[in-house]
Amino acid sequence: MFLVFQALGGIQVILVGVWIYLVWMVWKKKTKIFHDQMEPKLAERRLKRLKTFLLVAGISYAVFIASILLDNAIFGDLPEKEVTVFAYTASFSAVLFLIATIGGFVIFLKGRRKTT
């Protein structure tokens, strides 16, 4: 169960950095993040999909942090720690954050690629 937390330890810093960069790019540049030769309708759809992925990633990361804090606050002083609902929630939201951030990054990279 806690392998997910350990695996995300090093990767988490990179993923949060990627997520912050993508949010900044979407916020500042809007559809101009995609190359100029893309038709505007396609750029709007990709931007909408990218925003959805970033929103899901942000919410799942907040749930991840909240679940860990609640798990430690409520069940942290038990002598024999069992896997709780908060641990399952944290694991699920960590994997969801991973998938959503990588999905958003792929959409971003595919939109930046020129197809000439």
C-alpha positions, 0 to 999 in steps of 0.5 A: 500500500505504501509503495505508492507513497514511496514511489511518488516520493521522487517523482512527486517533485517532478510531477508537481513542477510539471503541473505548475508549469502547465497551469502557468502556461494555460493561464498566461498564454491560453490557446497560444501555447499550441503552434500557429498552424493548428486550426483554432477550433482544434486548439480550443478543444485541446485547451479544454481537454488540457484544462480538464486534466489539470483540474482533475490533477489539482483536485486529486493532489489536494485530496492526496494531501488531505487524506495523508494528514487526516490519516496521520491525525486520526490513526497516527498514534495506533500501535499497530497501524492498519490500512485505513480508508484514508490510506486507500483514498490517498493511494487512489488520488496519488495514482489519479494525480500521476495519470492526469498530470502525464495526460495533460503533459502529453496533450501539451506536447502533442499540441506544440508539435508542428505537423508540416 
